[in-house]
Amino acid sequence: MTEIPIAPIERIAKKAGAARISEDAKVKLRDVLEEYALDLAAKANALARHANRKTIKKEDISLAGM
């Protein structure tokens, strides 16, 4: 899988208040975020297709995240 680089994951953790984050934790957080994003994109795609569209809109993302 691994579509997201590790560097942004570390920045996200630091913005959340982490002083330090282990390499294993960065990898796990990346994996969880990618899994969530993939599921969200699939749900948004289904909503777009249901509306007879090929393009996912921000409304699809919002509805898929509920």
C-alpha positions as CSV (number, residue, x, y, z in Angstrom):
1,M,0.0,0.0,0.0
2,T,2.2,2.8,1.4
3,E,1.1,5.8,-0.7
4,I,1.8,8.4,2.0
5,P,5.5,9.2,2.8
6,I,6.6,9.1,6.4
7,A,7.7,12.7,6.7
8,P,4.2,14.2,6.6
9,I,3.1,11.6,9.2
10,E,5.7,12.9,11.6
11,R,4.6,16.5,10.9
12,I,1.0,15.5,11.7
13,A,2.0,13.9,14.9
14,K,4.0,16.9,16.0
15,K,1.1,19.2,15.1
16,A,-1.0,17.0,17.4
17,G,1.4,17.8,20.2
18,A,3.8,14.8,20.1
19,A,7.3,15.7,21.1
20,R,8.7,12.5,19.6
21,I,7.2,9.6,17.7
22,S,8.9,6.2,17.1
23,E,9.5,4.9,13.6
24,D,7.1,2.0,14.3
25,A,4.4,4.5,15.4
26,K,4.9,6.5,12.3
27,V,4.5,3.5,10.1
28,K,1.4,2.3,12.0
29,L,-0.2,5.8,11.8
30,R,0.5,5.9,8.1
31,D,-1.0,2.5,7.6
32,V,-4.2,3.4,9.6
33,L,-4.5,6.8,7.7
34,E,-4.1,5.1,4.3
35,E,-6.7,2.4,5.2
36,Y,-9.2,5.1,6.4
37,A,-8.6,7.2,3.3
38,L,-9.1,4.2,1.0
39,D,-12.3,3.3,2.7
40,L,-13.5,7.0,2.6
41,A,-12.6,7.3,-1.1
42,A,-14.5,4.1,-2.0
43,K,-17.6,5.2,-0.1
44,A,-17.4,8.7,-1.8
45,N,-17.0,7.0,-5.2
46,A,-20.1,4.9,-4.6
47,L,-22.0,8.0,-3.8
48,A,-20.8,9.8,-6.9
49,R,-21.7,6.7,-9.0
50,H,-25.2,6.6,-7.4
51,A,-25.6,10.2,-8.5
52,N,-24.6,9.2,-12.1
53,R,-21.3,11.0,-11.9
54,K,-17.7,9.9,-12.5
55,T,-16.3,12.8,-10.5
56,I,-16.1,12.7,-6.7
57,K,-17.2,16.0,-5.1
58,K,-16.5,17.4,-1.7
59,E,-20.1,16.7,-0.8
60,D,-19.5,13.0,-1.5
61,I,-16.5,13.0,0.9
62,S,-18.5,14.8,3.5
63,L,-21.4,12.3,3.3
64,A,-19.0,9.3,3.1
65,G,-17.3,10.5,6.4
66,M,-20.6,10.5,8.3
